[in-house]
C-alpha cells in the first residue's frame, strides 16, 4: 500500500464509503482527535506502565481504531464495519471499578501530574475530553452514535483513574489542589 495518494492535496478526504468531505469538517476533526489520543496512549505505554495498565491500554488502542472507523463512516452508509458498542463501554466501567478498588478515595481535586506515565495519562484524558466535545458538536448533523459519545465520556474517566493508579504504582504522591484563602 502506498503512503501517499495525492487525493488529499486539495483539502478534501474520503470517508469510509467514498464520500468526499473537507478536511476541516467536524467529523474529520473528531476522528483525527481520536487518532491523536491513540498516539498519546502509545506514549504512555512507552513510559513504562504497570503490567495491568499496559494490558488495558493495548486493548483500548484497538478499541480506538474501531471508534475512529465508526466516526469515519456515516450511519447511512451500507458499509459493514464494526462500530463501538456497549460492550466497550462496559469494559471501561469494569476497569474503573477494578482500579478504583485499589485507590484511596478522593476527598479533594488533584493536580494533573505525577510520574511520567501518570502525567501522560492525565494529558491523554484532556485530549479524550476534547475529542468528546468535538464529537458532541457534530453528532446531530453528522449522525454520530450516542454510544460513541458515551464511550469517550467513560474513557476519559478511565484515563483519570488509570493515571491515579499508575502514580500509586510508581509511589508518586498526588498533589492536592489548594484554594488560596485571601
Buried (B, 14 or more C-beta within 10 A) or exposed (E): EEEEEEEEEEEBBEBBEEEEBEEEBBBBBBBBBBBBBBEBBBBBBEBBBBEBBBEBBBBBBEBBEBBBBBBBBBEEBEEEEEBBBEEBBEBBBEBBEEBBEEEEEEEEEBEBBBBBBBBBBBBBBBBBBBBBEBBBBBBEEBEBBEBBBBBBBBBBBBBBBBBBBBBBBBEBEBEEEEEEEE
